[in-house]
Amino acid sequence: MSLRTLPILFLNLGGEMLYILDQRLRAQSIPDEKAKKVMHDIVGTMFNKRFVEELFKPQDTYSKKAMRTVFDRLAHASIMRLNTASMDKLYDLMTMAFKYQVSLCLRPSDVLLVTYNHMDAIRSFVSDNANISAQVENVYKHLYETYADLSLGQFQIVRQTLLAFFQDMHIRVSIFLKDKVQNSNGKFVISLDGPVPWETEVPGAIRYFGADEKIEKTTHFSSGCQHYLTDKPGSFELLGDRVIKLGTNMYIATRPIETSSSSVQSVKKDTMGSVCTSDQTDEDQENTNLLAKEELNLLARLVGGSQSTAKAQPFRLNLFNTDEEEQQAQASSSSQEDSHRVIKIDATKKQQRQELSNLMDEFSIQDSQDRDKGDELLDLMDQA
């Protein structure tokens, strides 16, 4: 497990969250002043100087629970408010989008290019605010200092750590289902065609070397796939060409659907994708297009926050098409929590009480550590 994974994970998930919020703020015609305040407040909190310094220290990746808690606090760093069900849906979209991007990276170092794509977009969100722009530039500096000298092997460990974080997450997202890059079981479909990694060759040749290390003969074969060479590597410079499209904003009216890290296929979309319900069966796969059409209007409306409202007035962001859907999701979440009730045992003997106490201490070690880690970042957020 790499000790340098946490910044990559946090920055990419944060970038995906900002893509979603930006799309909905524009789609619902929220006044520019209020929309900018939301984006600026969140980015300013994300890139608080002390927070960034703590984030880039070598450390283990936070648990899923701790990471979710950090983004829960981050999403409410401005005047925008989300209830539990909406936050669940937002976080599901963030995690599945980044998991898909990591899965498509041709080289281990491409995870850094994906991060730079997110950073480039974040920089554009706050380009009109000098103070926050300076915070963003500071993060670029930390990225270069932390990852510029890593070997391919070290990047591979970073990528493996990211995939280990996401390995149990199989949430179905309708925008992926409709593009046929995700199966009904939530697993992604990785295309065999497309470009090969930089500084590699297209498969199809076998070379035989002699004792003097010279090529004696070469045979050719068909790989059965359509491969081609990459034009150039992505740039890690501050204003460089990243080449790959992974990590760019997919929540736009017309966007490229990427089936590899460089090649794209133009597909028109009029709205953004959403998370499908967890009780979908394989029989529903035939109705994927219909389901996607109904759910592509994710994050349908903002409740409150009309144009006549003062700019400091808080407003609630609803990530469901209707209030009824939101209430059903909340009720479903509550029923799941009720089904996992804790059974309390009253041990009357002193020895039994001591044994149970020791067992409880053992079971609570990991949760305590996760809570301490999350609290460290949350305390820094509060000081932003």
Secondary structure, 3 states (H helix, E strand, C coil): CCCCHHHHHHHHHHHHHHHHHHHHHHHCCCCHHHHHHHHHHHHHHHCCHHHHHHHCCCCCCCCHHHHHHHHHHHHCCCCEECCHHHHHHHHHHHHHHHHHHHHHCCCCCHHHHHHHHHHHHHHHHCCCCHHHHHHHHHHHHHHHHHHCCCCHHHHHHHHHHHHHHHCCCCCCEHHHHHCCCECCCCCECCCCCEECCCCCCCCCEEEEECCCCCEEEEEECCCCCCEECCCCCCCCCCCCCCCCCCCCCCCCCEEEEECCCCCEEEEECCCCCCECCCCCCHHHHHHHHHHHHHHCCCCCEEECCCCCCCCCCCEEEECCCCHHHHHHHHHHHHHHHHCCCCCCCCCCCHHHHHHHHHHHHHHCHHHHHHHHHHHHHHHHHHCC
